[in-house]
Amino acid sequence: MKRIDEHWYRKSPWLWLLWPLSILFCLLVILRRWLYRLGVLQSERLAVPIIVVGNITVGGSGKTPLVLWLAEFLRQRGYRPGLISRGYGGKALHWPQTVSADSDARQVGDEALLLARRSGCPMVVGPDRAAAARQLLAEHDVNIILSDDGLQHYRLMRDIEIAVLDGERRLANGLCLPAGPLREPKARLASVDFVVANGQAREGEWAMQLQVGEAILLTGGKTKPVSSFSDGPVHAVAGIGNPARFFDTLRALGVTPIEHAFPDHHPYCQGELDFNDANLVLMTEKDAVKYFNYAGNRHWYMPVTARLSDEFGKHLLAALEKVNG
């Protein structure tokens, strides 16, 4: 049986049966946003600029690589960035949680651990982004905060909003939950400062390309080109929002994937990726952070790095200059 998200992107006609629920969802979302704008629901302003990176669809669109790009871009220009996020999938008993490179993904969430490891930036996660940001400022000398997946978290006021789209899947059938993948009506994109398309960009959007790095062995850190996996089929593991993108990337590099698509944020257990043959296993970095403790000498992961134009960087800095007065 297909998952409902597959029907969203296939634009299955039966989803229109859920249209009344989608209208109700949209109205509630719009009402909630207006209550924050009118001050009925309180937002919190912090002492440093806040850049929110998010999307209006459920599932992955490329937010994590963009946050990593932003962190490095800002650091190279003299900023001291810190990161906050929801910590989705984390099972910590109390929040907020400070995230370090040796944190447990089961406690703080897989994306948070990936961000902390790759960026080297201080990071705090928690359902209440304002509380996470306050703890981040209390514990670390940061002068700008990147909020990962915080577009709908209106309790924390933001200075710059960046929405990320999957350049291939776009907005699917254009309907709000549950008939479609939208967290907010598509008109919301007109109010953000930047729309970044992961892949092909349209007018008014900024293109982001993901560059594949060398594959890394989970045990020991040995590296080799992903194209070297073309000698035979490999078990391709993707527990992300759009597994097909990972599988298609491997095929474009000459690799034959035996596809293993898992739900987004899937919590792997020991032995789950020990397949009954001699083929190598290649997974996304988001999956790898949850499998290091179980990995053997045939488990590899493929990191990706975002690339954006110099022009995007210039516009972002100009927007920050306005914020800083």
C-alpha positions in Angstrom: 0.0 0.0 0.0 1.3 3.4 -0.9 1.9 6.0 1.8 -0.3 9.0 1.7 2.6 11.3 0.7 3.1 9.2 -2.5 -0.6 10.0 -3.4 0.0 13.7 -2.7 2.8 13.8 -5.3 1.0 11.6 -7.8 -2.0 13.9 -7.4 -4.4 11.0 -6.8 -8.0 12.1 -7.5 -9.4 10.5 -4.3 -7.6 13.0 -2.2 -10.3 15.6 -3.0 -12.4 13.6 -0.6 -10.2 15.2 2.1 -10.6 18.7 0.7 -13.0 19.9 3.4 -10.5 18.9 6.1 -7.8 20.7 4.2 -9.8 23.9 4.1 -10.4 23.7 7.8 -6.7 23.1 8.4 -5.8 26.2 6.2 -8.2 28.4 8.1 -6.8 27.4 11.4 -3.2 28.0 10.2 -4.1 31.4 8.9 -6.0 32.3 12.1 -3.0 31.2 14.2 -0.6 33.3 12.2 -2.9 36.4 12.5 -3.2 35.9 16.2 0.6 36.2 16.5 0.7 39.2 14.2 -2.0 41.0 16.2 -0.3 40.2 19.5 -3.1 38.0 20.9 -0.5 35.2 20.9 2.9 36.5 22.1 6.1 36.3 20.1 9.5 36.8 21.7 12.2 39.1 20.4 15.8 38.2 21.2 18.9 40.4 21.1 20.5 38.9 18.0 19.3 38.5 14.5 17.3 35.3 13.8 17.3 33.6 10.4 14.6 31.0 10.0 15.1 28.2 7.4 12.0 26.1 6.8 9.4 25.0 4.3 5.7 24.9 3.8 5.6 21.2 2.9 6.0 18.2 5.2 9.0 16.0 4.5 12.5 16.8 3.4 13.3 19.6 0.9 17.0 20.3 1.6 16.9 22.5 4.7 19.8 20.8 6.4 22.4 21.4 3.6 21.2 25.0 3.4 21.6 25.6 7.1 25.1 24.2 6.9 25.9 26.5 3.9 24.5 29.5 5.8 26.5 28.7 8.9 29.8 28.5 7.0 28.9 31.5 4.8 28.2 33.7 7.9 31.3 32.4 9.8 33.6 33.3 6.9 32.2 36.9 7.1 32.9 37.4 10.7 29.6 36.3 12.3 29.5 33.8 15.2 26.4 31.6 14.3 24.6 29.3 16.6 21.9 26.8 15.7 18.5 25.9 17.1 16.0 23.3 16.0 13.0 21.2 17.2 15.1 18.1 17.8 12.5 16.1 15.9 12.5 12.4 16.9 14.6 13.0 20.0 13.4 11.3 23.2 15.1 13.5 25.8 13.3 13.7 29.1 13.8 17.4 29.4 14.2 20.3 27.0 16.0 22.3 25.8 19.0 20.1 25.0 22.5 21.2 24.1 23.8 19.2 21.1 27.4 18.3 20.6 29.2 16.0 18.2 29.0 13.1 20.6 25.3 13.5 21.5 22.9 10.6 21.1 20.6 10.9 18.0 18.0 9.1 20.0 17.9 11.9 22.5 18.3 15.0 20.4 17.2 13.9 16.9 19.1 12.8 13.8 19.1 16.1 11.9 20.3 18.1 15.0 23.2 15.7 15.5 24.1 16.0 11.8 24.0 19.8 12.0 26.1 19.9 15.1 28.8 17.5 13.7 29.1 19.1 10.3 28.8 22.8 11.2 30.9 22.9 14.4 28.5 25.5 15.6 27.0 25.6 19.1 23.5 24.1 19.0 20.5 23.8 21.3 17.2 22.0 20.4 13.8 21.8 21.9 10.1 22.1 21.0 10.1 25.7 22.3 12.5 27.5 19.9 12.5 30.6 22.0 13.6 28.7 25.1 16.2 26.9 23.0 17.5 30.3 21.7 17.7 31.7 25.2 19.8 28.8 26.4 22.0 29.1 23.3 22.7 32.7 24.1 23.3 32.0 27.7 25.8 29.2 27.1 27.6 30.5 24.0 29.0 33.7 22.5 26.9 33.8 19.3 25.7 36.9 17.5 23.3 35.4 15.0 21.0 32.4 15.2 19.9 30.0 12.5 16.6 28.3 13.3 16.2 25.1 11.4 12.7 24.1 10.4 11.2 27.0 12.3 9.1 28.7 9.7 5.8 27.9 11.5 7.2 28.5 15.0 5.8 32.0 15.4 6.5 32.3 19.1 10.1 33.2 18.2 10.3 36.4 16.2 12.5 36.3 13.1 14.3 38.8 11.0 14.8 36.9 7.8 12.7 34.0 6.5 14.1 31.5 4.0 11.7 28.9 2.5 13.1 25.8 0.8 11.4 23.9 -1.9 12.1 20.6 -3.5 12.8 21.7 -7.1 11.4 18.5 -8.5 8.4 17.7 -6.4 7.5 21.3 -5.8 4.1 21.7 -3.9 2.6 18.4 -5.2 -1.2 18.9 -5.5 -1.1 22.3 -3.8 -3.4 21.3 -1.0 -3.0 21.6 2.7 -2.9 18.7 5.1 -4.3 16.1 5.0 -5.3 16.2 1.3 -1.8 17.5 0.4 1.6 18.1 1.9 1.2 21.8 2.7 1.7 23.1 6.3 0.5 26.5 5.2 -1.3 27.8 2.0 1.1 28.3 -0.9 0.5 32.0 -0.8 2.7 32.0 2.3 5.8 31.8 0.0 5.0 35.4 -1.2 5.7 36.7 2.4 9.2 35.2 3.0 12.4 37.0 2.2 14.0 34.2 0.0 12.7 31.1 -1.7 15.4 28.6 -2.3 14.7 25.7 -4.7 16.7 22.5 -4.2 17.4 21.8 -7.9 15.6 23.7 -10.7 14.6 27.2 -9.7 11.7 29.2 -11.1 11.3 32.9 -11.5 11.8 34.7 -8.1 13.6 31.7 -6.6 17.2 31.0 -5.9 18.7 27.7 -7.1 20.6 25.4 -4.7 22.6 22.5 -6.0 23.7 19.6 -3.8 27.3 18.5 -4.5 28.1 14.9 -3.6 31.2 14.3 -1.6 33.3 11.2 -1.3 31.7 8.2 0.5 32.9 7.7 4.1 33.2 4.4 5.9 31.2 4.6 9.2 34.0 2.6 10.9 37.3 4.4 10.7 36.5 7.3 8.3 38.1 5.8 5.2 36.9 7.6 2.0 36.5 6.8 -1.7 34.6 8.2 -4.7 30.9 7.2 -4.8 31.5 6.3 -8.5 33.8 3.5 -7.3 30.7 1.6 -6.0 29.7 0.9 -9.6 31.4 -2.5 -9.7 28.2 -4.2 -8.4 24.8 -3.4 -6.8 24.8 -1.7 -3.4 22.2 -1.6 -0.7 21.1 2.0 -0.8 19.5 3.1 2.4 17.5 6.3 2.7 15.3 7.3 5.7 14.6 10.8 4.5 11.7 12.8 3.2 12.4 12.0 -0.5 14.3 8.7 -0.8 14.0 8.7 -4.6 16.3 11.7 -4.8 19.1 9.7 -3.2 18.5 6.6 -5.4 18.4 8.8 -8.5 21.7 10.5 -7.5 23.4 7.1 -7.2 22.1 6.0 -10.6 23.4 9.2 -12.1 26.8 8.4 -10.7 26.8 4.9 -12.3 25.8 3.0 -9.1 23.1 0.3 -9.2 21.1 0.8 -6.0 19.1 -2.0 -4.2 16.6 0.4 -2.8 15.7 0.5 0.9 13.4 3.4 1.5 12.6 3.9 5.2 10.3 6.5 6.8 11.8 9.9 7.5 13.7 9.9 10.8 13.5 6.1 11.1 15.1 4.9 14.3 17.5 2.1 13.2 18.3 -0.8 15.5 21.3 -3.1 15.6 21.5 -5.5 12.7 18.8 -3.8 10.7 21.1 -2.9 7.9 23.1 -6.2 7.9 21.7 -7.6 4.7 22.2 -11.3 3.9 24.7 -10.9 1.1 28.2 -9.5 0.5 27.1 -6.2 -1.2 28.2 -2.9 0.3 25.7 -0.6 2.1 25.6 3.1 1.1 23.3 5.4 3.1 22.6 9.1 3.6 24.5 11.1 6.2 21.2 11.5 8.1 20.9 7.8 8.4 24.5 7.3 9.3 24.4 9.4 12.4 21.9 6.8 13.8 23.9 3.8 12.8 27.5 4.5 13.8 27.3 2.3 16.9 26.0 -0.7 14.8 28.1 -0.3 11.7 30.4 -2.9 10.2 33.2 -2.6 7.6 30.8 -2.5 4.7 28.6 0.4 5.9 29.3 3.7 4.0 27.5 7.1 3.8 27.4 9.8 1.2 27.6 13.4 2.4 26.3 16.3 0.3 27.2 20.0 0.3 24.9 22.8 -0.8 26.1 25.3 -3.5 24.4 28.6 -4.0 25.3 31.6 -6.2 27.4 34.5 -5.1 24.5 36.7 -5.9 22.3 35.0 -3.3 25.1 35.6 -0.7 25.1 39.3 -1.6 21.4 39.6 -1.2 21.5 37.8 2.1 24.2 40.2 3.4 22.2 43.2 2.3 19.1 41.9 4.1 21.3 41.4 7.3 22.6 45.0 7.0 19.0 46.3 7.1 18.4 44.2 10.2 21.5 45.5 11.9 20.4 49.0 11.2 
